[in-house]
Amino acid sequence: MTNSRQAQIQTLLSRHGECSVEFLARKFDVSDMTIRRDLAALEKSGGLIRTHGGATPREKVLFEFQFLEKTRINKTAKTQIAEASSRLIKDGQSVMMDSGTTTLSVARKLHSHKNLTLITTSLPIAAALQYFRGISVLLLGGFVRCDAADLCGALTETNLENLHADVTMIGADAIDLKGNIYNNSTEVARMLTRMAAASPVVYVVADSSKIGKTALMRFGNISRWKGLITDNGISKKDASALRQSGVNLIIGNPDE
């Protein structure tokens, strides 16, 4: 019975994300101490992580930790990009953004804008902006990706075909020196292509560590769009190569 109950506990955690000892004790009609012993055994076997008063799936904690770590990588560069990007967005515009820690940094800089409509596939961006009075958030529908906090799929792409944005800002996994932009996911690359098609003004926002590289799926060239917004860590050689390829390069100010 113990092994069966522990298996059911893991199922409940997968479904709810986190459960308290009190909830589990009521659910299985056992004592709090019995549940605590179950949780201790499951934690020892790697099935969960104990929290204050309960437990949560190990995968959830690891995912949140990894996302937090990503927000800290190249933080200064992302701040420069966010400052430069926010100045290009005007009050009253509709703005589309994909998911990523760089676009999240940009979104957080929009708190003083007024009458904005923010269209996004990003759950963190939607959560960050939902309480800003001057911003209406439209979260695109779709499936939540298991390895990322965003939405994608056929429904997302269909919704994009019916939308128009004044400005679109998208991230990149890699940018080569000819201005080609790449993503590691074929599904996300397809969605980003539709995002770019939904707006007459498209900026790529990416820190300089992404420049001079390639990834799995090429889905556009920045020379056909409004420009690349990056940080001052970009080398003179890379900046020159991109400009020669027709890319409008906007570099964040190091003093911002």
C-alpha positions as CSV (number, residue, x, y, z in Angstrom):
1,M,0.0,0.0,0.0
2,T,2.9,2.4,0.8
3,N,4.4,2.1,-2.7
4,S,1.0,2.6,-4.3
5,R,0.4,5.7,-2.2
6,Q,3.8,7.1,-3.0
7,A,3.1,6.5,-6.7
8,Q,-0.2,8.4,-6.4
9,I,1.5,11.2,-4.5
10,Q,3.9,11.6,-7.5
11,T,0.9,11.7,-9.8
12,L,-0.7,14.4,-7.8
13,L,2.4,16.5,-7.7
14,S,2.8,16.2,-11.5
15,R,-0.8,17.3,-11.9
16,H,-0.9,20.2,-9.3
17,G,2.8,21.3,-9.3
18,E,2.9,21.4,-5.5
19,C,1.0,19.8,-2.7
20,S,0.9,20.4,1.1
21,V,1.3,17.7,3.7
22,E,-2.2,18.6,5.0
23,F,-3.8,18.1,1.5
24,L,-2.1,14.8,1.0
25,A,-3.0,13.5,4.4
26,R,-6.7,14.3,3.8
27,K,-6.5,12.8,0.3
28,F,-5.2,9.4,1.5
29,D,-6.9,9.5,4.9
30,V,-3.6,9.0,6.8
31,S,-1.7,11.0,9.4
32,D,0.6,14.0,8.6
33,M,3.5,11.9,9.9
34,T,2.8,9.1,7.4
35,I,2.8,11.6,4.6
36,R,6.0,13.1,5.8
37,R,7.6,9.6,5.8
38,D,6.4,9.1,2.2
39,L,7.8,12.4,1.1
40,A,11.1,11.7,2.8
41,A,11.3,8.3,0.9
42,L,10.4,9.9,-2.4
43,E,12.9,12.7,-1.9
44,K,15.6,10.2,-1.1
45,S,14.8,8.3,-4.4
46,G,14.9,11.6,-6.4
47,G,11.2,11.7,-7.1
48,L,10.5,15.1,-5.6
49,I,11.8,18.1,-3.6
50,R,10.5,18.9,-0.1
51,T,9.2,22.4,0.5
52,H,8.0,24.1,3.6
53,G,4.9,22.2,4.5
54,G,4.8,20.0,1.4
55,A,6.6,18.9,-1.8
56,T,7.0,19.8,-5.4
57,P,8.2,17.9,-8.5
58,R,11.9,17.9,-9.0
59,E,11.5,18.8,-12.7
60,K,9.6,21.9,-11.8
61,V,12.3,23.2,-9.4
62,L,15.0,22.4,-11.9
63,F,13.2,24.2,-14.7
64,E,12.6,27.3,-12.6
65,F,16.3,27.3,-11.4
66,Q,17.5,26.9,-15.0
67,F,15.3,29.8,-16.2
68,L,16.4,32.0,-13.3
69,E,20.0,31.2,-14.2
70,K,19.4,32.2,-17.9
71,T,18.1,35.6,-16.8
72,R,21.3,36.2,-15.0
73,I,23.6,35.3,-18.0
74,N,24.8,38.5,-19.8
75,K,22.6,40.6,-17.5
76,T,24.4,43.8,-18.3
77,A,24.1,43.2,-22.0
78,K,20.4,42.5,-21.7
79,T,19.9,45.7,-19.8
80,Q,21.6,47.7,-22.5
81,I,19.5,46.0,-25.1
82,A,16.3,46.7,-23.1
83,E,17.1,50.4,-22.7
84,A,17.7,50.8,-26.4
85,S,14.7,48.8,-27.4
86,S,12.2,50.5,-25.1
87,R,13.0,53.9,-26.7
88,L,11.9,52.5,-30.0
89,I,8.4,51.7,-28.7
90,K,5.9,54.5,-28.6
91,D,2.8,55.0,-26.5
92,G,-0.3,53.6,-28.1
93,Q,1.4,50.9,-30.2
94,S,0.8,47.2,-30.4
95,V,4.0,45.3,-29.8
96,M,4.6,41.6,-30.4
97,M,7.3,39.6,-28.5
98,D,8.4,36.0,-28.4
99,S,9.7,34.1,-25.4
100,G,13.2,34.6,-24.1
101,T,15.2,36.2,-21.4
102,T,16.2,39.1,-23.6
103,T,12.7,39.9,-24.7
104,L,11.6,39.6,-21.1
105,S,14.2,42.2,-20.1
106,V,12.8,44.5,-22.9
107,A,9.2,43.9,-21.7
108,R,10.1,44.9,-18.1
109,K,11.4,48.3,-19.4
110,L,8.0,49.2,-20.7
111,H,6.4,49.9,-17.3
112,S,6.2,53.7,-18.0
113,H,4.6,53.4,-21.5
114,K,0.9,54.1,-21.9
115,N,-1.9,52.5,-23.9
116,L,0.3,49.6,-25.2
117,T,-1.0,46.3,-26.4
118,L,1.6,43.6,-25.8
119,I,1.1,40.4,-27.8
120,T,3.3,37.5,-26.7
121,T,3.8,33.7,-26.5
122,S,5.8,34.1,-23.3
123,L,4.3,33.2,-20.0
124,P,6.9,35.1,-18.0
125,I,6.3,38.2,-20.1
126,A,2.6,38.0,-19.5
127,A,3.1,37.5,-15.8
128,A,5.6,40.4,-15.6
129,L,3.2,42.9,-17.3
130,Q,-0.2,41.9,-16.2
131,Y,-0.4,44.5,-13.4
132,F,0.9,47.5,-15.5
133,R,-2.0,49.8,-15.9
134,G,-0.8,51.2,-19.2
135,I,-0.3,47.8,-20.9
136,S,-2.9,45.3,-22.1
137,V,-1.5,41.8,-22.5
138,L,-2.7,39.4,-25.2
139,L,-1.3,36.0,-24.6
140,L,-1.4,33.9,-27.7
141,G,-3.0,30.5,-27.3
142,G,-1.3,27.2,-27.9
143,F,0.4,24.3,-26.2
144,V,2.9,25.0,-23.4
145,R,6.3,23.6,-24.3
146,C,7.5,21.2,-21.7
147,D,11.1,22.6,-21.8
148,A,10.2,26.3,-22.0
149,A,7.8,28.8,-20.5
150,D,6.1,29.6,-23.7
151,L,3.3,28.6,-26.1
152,C,3.6,27.2,-29.6
153,G,1.8,24.9,-32.0
154,A,-0.8,25.1,-34.7
155,L,-3.2,27.2,-32.7
156,T,-0.5,29.8,-32.0
157,E,0.4,30.0,-35.6
158,T,-3.3,30.3,-36.7
159,N,-3.8,33.2,-34.2
160,L,-0.7,34.9,-35.6
161,E,-2.2,34.9,-39.1
162,N,-5.1,37.0,-37.8
163,L,-3.1,39.5,-35.9
164,H,-1.2,42.7,-36.8
165,A,1.4,44.5,-34.6
166,D,3.0,47.9,-35.1
167,V,6.3,46.5,-33.9
168,T,7.7,43.0,-33.4
169,M,10.8,42.2,-31.3
170,I,12.1,38.6,-31.4
171,G,15.1,36.9,-30.0
172,A,17.7,34.6,-31.6
173,D,19.7,31.5,-30.6
174,A,22.4,32.5,-33.2
175,I,23.1,35.2,-35.8
176,D,25.8,34.7,-38.5
177,L,27.8,37.5,-40.0
178,K,25.6,37.7,-43.1
179,G,22.7,38.6,-40.9
180,N,20.9,35.3,-41.0
181,I,19.0,34.5,-37.8
182,Y,18.7,31.0,-36.3
183,N,16.7,29.1,-33.7
184,N,17.4,25.6,-32.2
185,S,13.8,24.5,-32.6
186,T,12.2,24.0,-36.0
187,E,8.7,24.6,-34.4
188,V,9.7,27.9,-32.8
189,A,11.5,29.0,-36.0
190,R,8.3,28.5,-37.9
191,M,6.3,30.5,-35.3
192,L,8.9,33.3,-35.4
193,T,8.6,33.5,-39.2
194,R,4.8,34.2,-38.7
195,M,5.5,36.7,-36.0
196,A,7.8,38.7,-38.3
197,A,5.2,38.5,-41.1
198,A,2.6,40.1,-38.7
199,S,4.4,43.4,-38.5
200,P,5.9,46.0,-40.8
201,V,8.6,46.8,-38.2
202,V,10.7,43.9,-37.0
203,Y,13.7,44.1,-34.6
204,V,15.9,41.2,-33.5
205,V,17.1,41.6,-29.9
206,A,20.1,39.5,-29.0
207,D,23.2,39.9,-27.0
208,S,26.6,39.9,-28.7
209,S,27.4,36.4,-27.5
210,K,24.9,35.1,-30.2
211,I,26.7,36.9,-33.1
212,G,29.0,35.0,-35.4
213,K,27.2,31.7,-34.8
214,T,24.7,29.4,-36.4
215,A,22.0,27.0,-35.0
216,L,19.7,24.3,-36.4
217,M,17.1,26.4,-38.2
218,R,17.6,29.5,-40.3
219,F,14.3,31.5,-40.5
220,G,15.2,35.0,-41.8
221,N,17.7,37.7,-42.5
222,I,17.9,40.9,-40.5
223,S,18.8,43.0,-43.5
224,R,15.1,42.6,-44.6
225,W,13.9,43.8,-41.2
226,K,14.3,47.0,-39.2
227,G,17.5,46.1,-37.4
228,L,19.5,44.2,-34.8
229,I,19.6,45.6,-31.2
230,T,22.6,44.3,-29.3
231,D,25.0,45.4,-26.6
232,N,28.4,47.1,-26.8
233,G,30.2,43.8,-26.4
234,I,30.0,43.2,-30.1
235,S,33.4,43.3,-31.8
236,K,34.3,46.0,-34.4
237,K,34.9,43.2,-36.9
238,D,31.5,41.6,-36.3
239,A,29.8,45.0,-36.4
240,S,31.5,45.9,-39.7
241,A,30.6,42.5,-41.2
242,L,26.9,42.8,-40.3
243,R,26.7,46.4,-41.6
244,Q,28.3,45.3,-44.9
245,S,25.6,42.6,-45.1
246,G,22.9,45.4,-44.9
247,V,22.0,45.0,-41.2
248,N,20.9,48.2,-39.4
249,L,22.9,47.8,-36.1
250,I,21.7,49.5,-32.9
251,I,24.1,49.2,-30.0
252,G,23.1,49.8,-26.5
253,N,24.9,52.5,-24.5
254,P,27.3,51.1,-21.9
255,D,26.4,54.0,-19.6
256,E,22.7,53.1,-19.4
